[in-house]
Amino acid sequence: MKSKYKQIDNGLIIQLLLVIILVIFLILSIFWNHLFLVAEILSGITLVVMGFNNQRIYKRKYLTAIYMAFGGLIFLSAIWSIIVG
């Protein structure tokens, strides 16, 4: 007997976990400013995962490039601000 519910894809589970962790770090960064860099890195990774899920699961072309480009830029700017200080 087949189940009427679809199995949730692993990429969507990873995306959900990243968003929850990102929200937690954004709230914590209100009280501790040094956690904002961690939140910035997590937002970049989350956008890249969103772009990957758009391409692989939903077969969309246009938003994939936008998500991945902005995610990469946010991630690189966070790493750059860690290196520069």
C-alpha positions in Angstrom: 0.0 0.0 0.0 1.4 3.3 -1.1 1.6 6.2 1.3 -0.3 9.3 0.3 2.4 11.6 1.7 5.5 12.4 -0.3 8.9 11.9 1.3 10.6 15.2 2.2 13.8 15.7 0.3 17.1 16.0 2.3 17.9 19.3 0.7 14.7 20.8 2.0 15.5 19.5 5.5 18.9 21.0 5.4 17.4 24.3 4.2 14.9 24.3 7.0 17.6 23.6 9.6 19.8 26.4 8.2 16.9 28.9 8.4 16.1 27.9 12.0 19.8 28.2 13.0 20.1 31.5 11.1 17.1 33.0 12.9 18.5 31.9 16.3 21.9 33.6 15.4 20.2 36.7 14.2 18.3 37.0 17.5 21.5 36.3 19.5 23.5 38.9 17.4 21.2 41.6 18.9 22.8 40.9 22.3 26.3 39.9 21.1 27.6 41.8 18.1 30.4 39.3 17.2 27.7 36.6 16.4 26.6 38.7 13.4 29.5 37.4 11.3 28.3 33.8 12.0 24.8 34.9 11.0 26.1 36.4 7.8 28.0 33.2 6.9 24.9 31.2 7.6 22.8 33.4 5.4 25.2 33.0 2.5 25.2 29.2 2.9 21.4 29.2 3.2 21.0 31.2 -0.1 23.3 28.8 -1.9 21.3 25.8 -0.6 18.1 27.5 -1.7 19.5 28.0 -5.1 20.6 24.3 -5.3 17.2 23.2 -4.2 15.6 25.4 -6.8 17.6 23.8 -9.5 17.4 20.2 -8.4 13.9 19.9 -6.9 11.8 22.6 -8.6 13.8 22.7 -12.0 13.8 26.5 -12.0 16.6 28.2 -13.9 16.5 32.0 -13.2 16.3 32.3 -9.5 18.9 29.6 -9.0 21.6 31.9 -10.4 20.4 34.9 -8.3 20.3 32.9 -5.1 23.7 31.4 -5.6 25.3 34.7 -6.7 24.0 36.6 -3.7 24.7 33.7 -1.3 28.3 33.6 -2.6 28.7 37.4 -2.3 27.4 37.4 1.2 29.6 34.5 2.2 32.7 36.0 0.6 32.1 39.4 2.2 31.8 37.7 5.6 35.0 35.8 5.1 36.7 39.0 3.9 35.6 40.9 7.0 37.0 38.1 9.2 40.3 38.2 7.4 40.6 42.0 7.4 39.3 42.3 10.9 
